[in-house]
Amino acid sequence: MHTKLTAAAPAKVEDLRREIVGIDTLVPLLDGTERSYVFLDNAASTPALRSVLNAVEEFLPWYSGVHRGTGFKSILATGVFDAAHDAIGKFVGADLERNTVVFTKNTTECVNRLANRFRFAPGDTVITTIMEHHSNDLPWRKNARVIHIGITPDGHPDLAAMKAAIARGKGSLRLVAVSGASNITGICSPIHDIAAWAHASGAGIFVDAAQLAPHRAINMLPDDDPRHIDFLALSAHKMYAPFGTGVLVGPKEFFNAGDPDLVGGGVVDIVTLDRAVWNRPPHKEEAGSPNVIGGVALAAAVRRLESVGMDAIAAHEQELLAYGYARLKRIKNVLLYGPTDHLEEKVGVMAFNVEGMHHSLVAAILGVEGGIGVRDGCFCAHPYVKELLHVGPEADRVFTEEVMSGNKSNMPGMVRASLGCYNIREDIDALVEMLERVAGGAYRGTYDQDPATGAFHARGYHVDFARYCSLAGQPFPDRIHSEAS
Ligand SMILES: Cc1ncc(COP(=O)(O)O)c(C=O)c1O
């Protein structure tokens, strides 16, 4: 008997909606009714694709620890796991002769691992922007001297300032670290232009592709191309494969040099009492027993996305985004952040506020009265959000002090609706309809704010979560709120 790993049948974008696990899930509303959940929080995490789940189910009977086993299942599983690395490398256009694909647990881990791995010398500089997610900022700050490039009034990184800073940095500049797409405004950076500037200055480029990879075709380009991307990271949970895998792609030569960041089993060829001889990458960088299922799941996801075509996905999401903005712009009192025209330069993330209302209140109402999943706050990109909101230094100082004293009531922020390849116009319609009610003051509930979290809770919304999912146990807190993504 031979195993058959699910081959993705050619599909159209419209087919993907049917494939989303939980697409018709009913959720309870404040008025006691239920409605199908409207999932507009894809920038945080996407739901799983059925083809991903099928691949995991198909693989599970063959699951075994990889690389070190001699049994049939281990040999088979090793082949599948290694092929998953290659599938993801090809998905981002990496030359796998010269580059390696390292599996981690998420983008955050990738950036931390890379920052540690660089072993910066004193004075070494990294250029990044204030548009970044904290995951593409704090790991660099911890390890090197970081220069933050500012933004233009509409939220784009100031490319003229970046180009000049990169040219000035020649000598001490080691890396330019930019996001492929922003998790707040969806703005895409011209990563290949930036790569050329960085290379001309003797530096490398790292692209945080957490928000780009689910939405656009990526091509790292051949290594000898000046516009080539040196390092790239992404997260499977944002790509319809939420099984705990992240991916870091980079040159074998880079990872061959020096010690791995994490050490232990799997990273060595031989160990004596006073010496360890490192294995080759990616093994050298994947210490311990890897998340085999996570890798298999992500490979299934990229195969499915490829079978539809990333350009078709991008076109579908662009059409939805244009529709979304056209409708949102017509709602009185709704403030939109970042570009709302020239949408080809951004992925499907729409950040907004309702004038005069706390962002957390708006998000709570959308959730409990509309069954709409969005997110609010500063989305792990505090400097960027505060800049877009024109929060001055004095106000920033006051907010910071309040938060440090345990009060998040006045934290500035926005609401974010973010699209995936399976969303449809009806999802936008549901959002717009609820927002019209919210902005017109026509929502029904009474909401109290918890100063410790800043979250708003609807009075009387006490749900038996275990009725919906037996794993939820009960009682569950009225609402769980912690800032992420
Ligand atoms: C642009 C960007 N970079 C990095 C991350 C971190 O990803 P993860 O939480 O999977 O580590 C996120 C998460 O939202 C993101 O949006």
The ligand as an SDF file (V2000), in Angstrom:
LIG
                    3D

 16 16  0  0  0  0  0  0  0  0999 V2000
    3.3440   42.2120    9.8850 C   0  0  0  0  0  0  0  0  0  0  0  0
    3.4560   41.1870   10.9820 C   0  0  0  0  0  0  0  0  0  0  0  0
    4.6600   40.7470   11.3340 N   0  0  0  0  0  0  0  0  0  0  0  0
    4.8250   39.8160   12.2810 C   0  0  0  0  0  0  0  0  0  0  0  0
    3.7480   39.2930   12.9460 C   0  0  0  0  0  0  0  0  0  0  0  0
    3.9820   38.2840   13.9940 C   0  0  0  0  0  0  0  0  0  0  0  0
    3.4540   37.0730   13.5770 O   0  0  0  0  0  0  0  0  0  0  0  0
    3.3130   35.8800   14.6110 P   0  0  0  0  0  0  0  0  0  0  0  0
    2.3840   36.3660   15.6700 O   0  0  0  0  0  0  0  0  0  0  0  0
    2.7700   34.7720   13.8150 O   0  0  0  0  0  0  0  0  0  0  0  0
    4.6650   35.6110   15.1430 O   0  0  0  0  0  0  0  0  0  0  0  0
    2.4760   39.7360   12.6280 C   0  0  0  0  0  0  0  0  0  0  0  0
    1.2980   39.2140   13.3450 C   0  0  0  0  0  0  0  0  0  0  0  0
    0.2320   39.7230   13.2530 O   0  0  0  0  0  0  0  0  0  0  0  0
    2.3260   40.6980   11.6120 C   0  0  0  0  0  0  0  0  0  0  0  0
    1.1170   41.1470   11.2620 O   0  0  0  0  0  0  0  0  0  0  0  0
  1  2  1  0
  2  3  1  0
  2 15  2  0
  3  4  2  0
  4  5  1  0
  5  6  1  0
  5 12  2  0
  6  7  1  0
  7  8  1  0
  8  9  2  0
  8 10  1  0
  8 11  1  0
 12 13  1  0
 12 15  1  0
 13 14  2  0
 15 16  1  0
M  END
$$$$
